[in-house]
């Protein structure tokens, strides 16, 4: 495989720091993924602003699935199948069961995949981090740092959705 030539590679510490800040927090830019999910109910998570938009729940599964894919890329081999049905690359299908218990399970799934990704990054060799996967132009180190940016983007979406959906649930005064 070829290595990307568009600049310096982020080091392991930078990647782990950025992922921790964007996922766990505290983050200087605003709430982290976990901070935005704090207090979101299953009812709110399953609702959509329109049929063509993603729900918070779908975003949570999307973030978990992205971690699953990056773990596989680091290992350069497929791992166990992602435990939710995927409708298209990177987008799992929203669950039919929208109970509080199912929501807690999917939040735990995201946390579990985050832990697995951090562990995989810590174990990765420099050659694994510098590898450019097939059909990509970016090293795994760049993709992993990109996951932190991806988290920040979706944390903002989740925050706005939670606020909008909470407003929609409030009775008019």
C-alpha positions as CSV (number, residue, x, y, z in Angstrom):
1,X,0.0,0.0,0.0
2,X,1.1,3.5,-0.6
3,X,1.4,6.2,2.1
4,X,-0.4,9.5,1.8
5,X,1.9,12.4,0.9
6,X,-0.3,15.3,2.0
7,X,1.5,16.2,5.2
8,X,2.8,15.1,8.5
9,X,1.1,12.1,10.2
10,X,-0.6,12.7,13.5
11,X,1.1,10.8,16.3
12,X,-0.7,8.3,18.6
13,X,-0.9,10.7,21.5
14,X,-2.5,13.4,19.3
15,X,-5.0,10.9,18.0
16,X,-5.9,9.5,21.5
17,X,-6.1,13.0,23.0
18,X,-8.4,14.3,20.2
19,X,-10.7,11.2,20.5
20,X,-10.9,11.5,24.2
21,X,-11.7,15.2,24.0
22,X,-14.4,14.8,21.3
23,X,-16.0,11.7,22.7
24,X,-15.6,11.9,26.5
25,X,-14.8,15.5,27.1
26,X,-14.3,18.0,28.5
27,X,-13.8,19.7,25.1
28,X,-12.9,23.3,24.6
29,X,-15.2,23.6,21.5
30,X,-18.4,22.5,23.3
31,X,-20.0,19.4,24.5
32,X,-18.5,16.0,23.7
33,X,-20.5,13.2,22.2
34,X,-21.1,11.7,25.7
35,X,-22.0,15.1,27.2
36,X,-24.6,15.7,24.4
37,X,-26.1,12.3,25.0
38,X,-26.5,12.8,28.7
39,X,-30.2,13.1,29.6
40,X,-31.4,12.1,26.1
41,X,-34.3,9.7,26.5
42,X,-35.2,6.8,24.2
43,X,-38.3,8.7,23.1
44,X,-36.2,11.8,22.1
45,X,-33.5,9.6,20.5
46,X,-35.9,7.8,18.3
47,X,-37.7,10.8,16.9
48,X,-36.9,12.6,13.7
49,X,-37.5,16.1,12.6
50,X,-38.6,14.7,9.2
51,X,-38.6,11.3,7.6
52,X,-35.5,12.0,5.5
53,X,-33.4,13.2,8.5
54,X,-31.5,11.0,10.9
55,X,-32.6,10.5,14.5
56,X,-30.2,10.8,17.5
57,X,-30.4,7.0,17.8
58,X,-29.3,6.6,14.2
59,X,-26.4,8.9,14.8
60,X,-25.3,6.9,17.9
61,X,-25.3,3.7,15.8
62,X,-23.5,5.5,13.0
63,X,-20.7,6.5,15.4
64,X,-20.5,3.0,16.8
65,X,-20.3,1.5,13.3
66,X,-17.6,4.0,12.3
67,X,-15.5,2.8,15.2
68,X,-16.2,-0.9,14.1
69,X,-14.9,-0.1,10.6
70,X,-11.7,1.6,11.9
71,X,-11.0,-1.3,14.2
72,X,-11.2,-3.6,11.2
73,X,-9.0,-1.3,9.2
74,X,-6.3,-1.2,11.9
75,X,-6.3,-5.0,12.1
76,X,-6.3,-5.2,8.2
77,X,-8.9,-7.9,8.7
78,X,-12.6,-8.1,9.4
79,X,-13.6,-8.8,13.0
80,X,-17.0,-10.0,14.2
81,X,-19.9,-8.6,12.3
82,X,-21.4,-5.4,13.5
83,X,-24.3,-6.3,15.8
84,X,-26.9,-4.1,14.2
85,X,-28.2,-4.3,10.6
86,X,-26.6,-1.8,8.3
87,X,-28.7,-0.2,5.5
88,X,-25.7,1.3,3.6
89,X,-22.0,1.9,4.4
90,X,-21.6,3.6,7.7
91,X,-25.4,3.8,8.4
92,X,-27.1,1.1,10.6
93,X,-30.9,0.8,10.5
94,X,-32.8,2.4,13.4
95,X,-34.1,-0.2,15.8
96,X,-37.7,-1.3,15.9
97,X,-37.4,-1.6,19.7
98,X,-37.3,2.0,21.0
99,X,-37.6,1.1,24.7
100,X,-35.4,2.7,27.4
101,X,-33.6,-0.7,27.8
102,X,-32.8,-0.8,24.0
103,X,-31.5,2.8,24.1
104,X,-29.3,2.0,27.1
105,X,-28.0,-1.1,25.2
106,X,-27.1,1.0,22.1
107,X,-25.4,3.7,24.3
108,X,-23.4,0.9,25.9
109,X,-22.6,-0.5,22.4
110,X,-21.2,2.9,21.4
111,X,-19.1,3.1,24.6
112,X,-17.9,-0.5,24.1
113,X,-16.8,0.3,20.5
114,X,-15.0,3.5,21.7
115,X,-13.1,1.5,24.3
116,X,-12.2,-1.2,21.7
117,X,-11.0,1.5,19.3
118,X,-8.8,3.2,21.9
119,X,-7.3,-0.2,22.8
120,X,-6.7,-0.9,19.1
121,X,-4.9,2.4,18.7
122,X,-2.7,1.8,21.7
123,X,-1.8,-1.6,20.4
124,X,-1.2,-0.5,16.8
125,X,2.3,-0.5,15.4
126,X,3.6,2.6,13.6
127,X,3.3,0.6,10.3
128,X,-0.4,0.0,11.0
129,X,-1.0,3.7,11.7
130,X,0.9,4.7,8.6
131,X,-0.9,2.3,6.3
132,X,-3.2,3.6,3.6
133,X,-6.1,1.1,3.3
134,X,-7.3,0.0,-0.1
135,X,-9.6,2.5,-1.8
136,X,-8.4,5.3,0.4
137,X,-6.1,8.3,0.1
138,X,-5.5,8.7,3.8
139,X,-3.4,6.8,6.4
140,X,-5.1,5.2,9.3
141,X,-3.6,7.8,11.5
142,X,-5.3,10.5,9.5
143,X,-8.6,8.6,9.5
144,X,-8.4,8.1,13.3
145,X,-7.8,11.8,13.8
146,X,-10.7,12.4,11.4
147,X,-12.9,10.3,13.7
148,X,-12.4,12.9,16.4
149,X,-13.5,15.6,14.0
150,X,-16.4,13.4,12.9
151,X,-17.5,13.0,16.6
152,X,-17.4,16.8,17.0
153,X,-19.6,17.3,14.0
154,X,-22.2,14.7,15.1
155,X,-22.1,16.0,18.7
156,X,-23.2,19.3,17.4
157,X,-26.0,17.6,15.4
158,X,-27.1,15.6,18.4
159,X,-27.1,18.7,20.6
160,X,-29.3,20.7,18.2
161,X,-31.6,17.7,17.6
162,X,-32.0,17.2,21.4
163,X,-32.9,20.9,21.9
164,X,-35.3,21.0,18.9
165,X,-37.0,17.7,19.9
166,X,-37.3,18.8,23.5
167,X,-38.9,22.1,22.4
168,X,-41.3,20.1,20.3
169,X,-42.3,18.0,23.3
170,X,-42.9,21.0,25.5
171,X,-46.4,22.2,25.9
172,X,-47.2,25.7,24.6
173,X,-47.2,28.3,27.4
